Amino acid sequence: MKKVHFLLTAILVTVSFTAVAQEKEPTEKEKLSYYEQRAKQDAAYEQSTEVAVEDEEEFWEDQKAYEKNLRKRDKKAYKAYMRGKRVAYAEHAEHCNSHCHHSDYYHSHTTYYYSYN
C-alpha cells in the first residue's frame, strides 16, 4: 500500500512539474499586441466623459507618468502603446465633432498622440 501511495505521489509531482514547464512566457509579438490593445482601451476611457472635470488634471498627469515609466522600462512596449493610442485617437477623430465636448486637457494630449511617430 505504501508503494502505491508513493507511486501516486511521484506521478502527481511529475505531472505538475511538466504542466508548469509547459507554461511559456508571452512572445514579443503577444506582448506588443497587449500594449496596443491596452492603449486602445485607455484611449476609449479618455474619450469618454467618465473623467470628472475636477479630477481631469490629476488623471492626465497620472497618464503621462504611466507612459514615462513604460518608456523607461520597455521601449518596444512603449512604442506599441503609443502606436495604439495614435490609431485609437485617429479612429475617434473620424466621427468626433461638436457632440463630443472634449476638454482642453484632452485636446492638448490628442495633439501629442497624433504627432507621435
Secondary structure as GFF3:
##gff-version 3
##sequence-region A 1 117
A	DSSP	alpha_helix	2	22	.	.	.	ID=ss1
A	DSSP	alpha_helix	28	47	.	.	.	ID=ss2
A	DSSP	three_ten_helix	53	55	.	.	.	ID=ss3
A	DSSP	alpha_helix	56	73	.	.	.	ID=ss4
A	DSSP	alpha_helix	75	95	.	.	.	ID=ss5
A	DSSP	alpha_helix	104	115	.	.	.	ID=ss6
###
